[in-house]
């Protein structure tokens, strides 16, 4: 997802809604979320990792790693 795509998605949501990120504690029956703060959104360099199957099988998400010398420009949230 590119920043422009994220902005387009956000425009369709309630502007008064809280922004949160997932917080995992290892228990499968509980799903926690944390408040997203301005300092939690930052530009970062990264590189895509190779693996045998999609990281997120349901959505086909790619897995990347933050790397100061990485060739991919990204925005890290959370």
C-alpha positions in Angstrom: 0.0 0.0 0.0 1.3 3.4 -0.9 0.7 6.6 1.2 -1.8 7.9 -1.3 -3.8 4.6 -1.0 -3.8 4.9 2.8 -5.0 8.5 2.6 -7.8 7.4 0.3 -8.9 4.7 2.7 -8.7 7.1 5.7 -10.9 9.6 3.9 -13.8 7.1 4.0 -13.6 6.6 7.7 -15.0 8.5 10.7 -12.5 11.4 11.2 -13.3 11.3 15.0 -12.3 7.6 15.3 -9.3 6.7 17.4 -6.2 5.4 15.5 -4.7 2.3 17.1 -2.2 -0.5 16.2 -2.4 -4.1 17.1 -0.7 -5.2 20.3 -0.1 -9.0 20.7 0.3 -10.7 24.1 0.5 -14.3 22.9 -3.1 -15.2 24.0 -5.2 -16.1 21.0 -8.6 -15.3 22.7 -7.7 -11.7 23.4 -7.0 -8.9 20.9 -5.5 -5.7 22.3 -4.9 -2.4 20.5 -2.7 0.5 21.4 -3.2 4.2 20.7 -1.2 5.4 17.6 0.7 8.6 18.4 2.4 11.0 16.0 5.8 9.7 17.0 4.7 6.2 15.9 4.5 7.3 12.3 7.9 7.7 10.6 9.6 7.3 7.3 12.0 4.4 7.1 14.1 2.5 4.5 13.4 -1.2 4.2 14.0 -4.2 2.0 11.6 -7.0 1.1 12.3 -10.4 2.5 12.0 -13.6 0.4 10.0 -16.5 1.7 8.2 -19.6 0.3 4.7 -18.4 0.8 2.9 -15.0 1.4 3.4 -13.8 5.0 -0.3 -13.1 5.3 -1.9 -16.0 3.4 -5.4 -14.4 3.4 -4.3 -11.1 2.0 -1.0 -11.8 0.2 0.9 -9.3 2.2 4.6 -9.0 1.7 7.1 -9.2 4.5 9.8 -6.5 4.7 12.5 -5.6 7.2 13.6 -2.1 8.3 17.1 -1.6 6.9 18.8 1.8 6.8 20.4 0.9 3.5 17.3 -0.7 2.1 16.1 0.2 -1.4 12.4 0.5 -0.6 11.0 3.7 0.9 8.4 3.1 3.5 6.3 4.7 6.2 6.3 2.7 9.4 3.2 2.9 11.5 3.3 1.6 15.1 
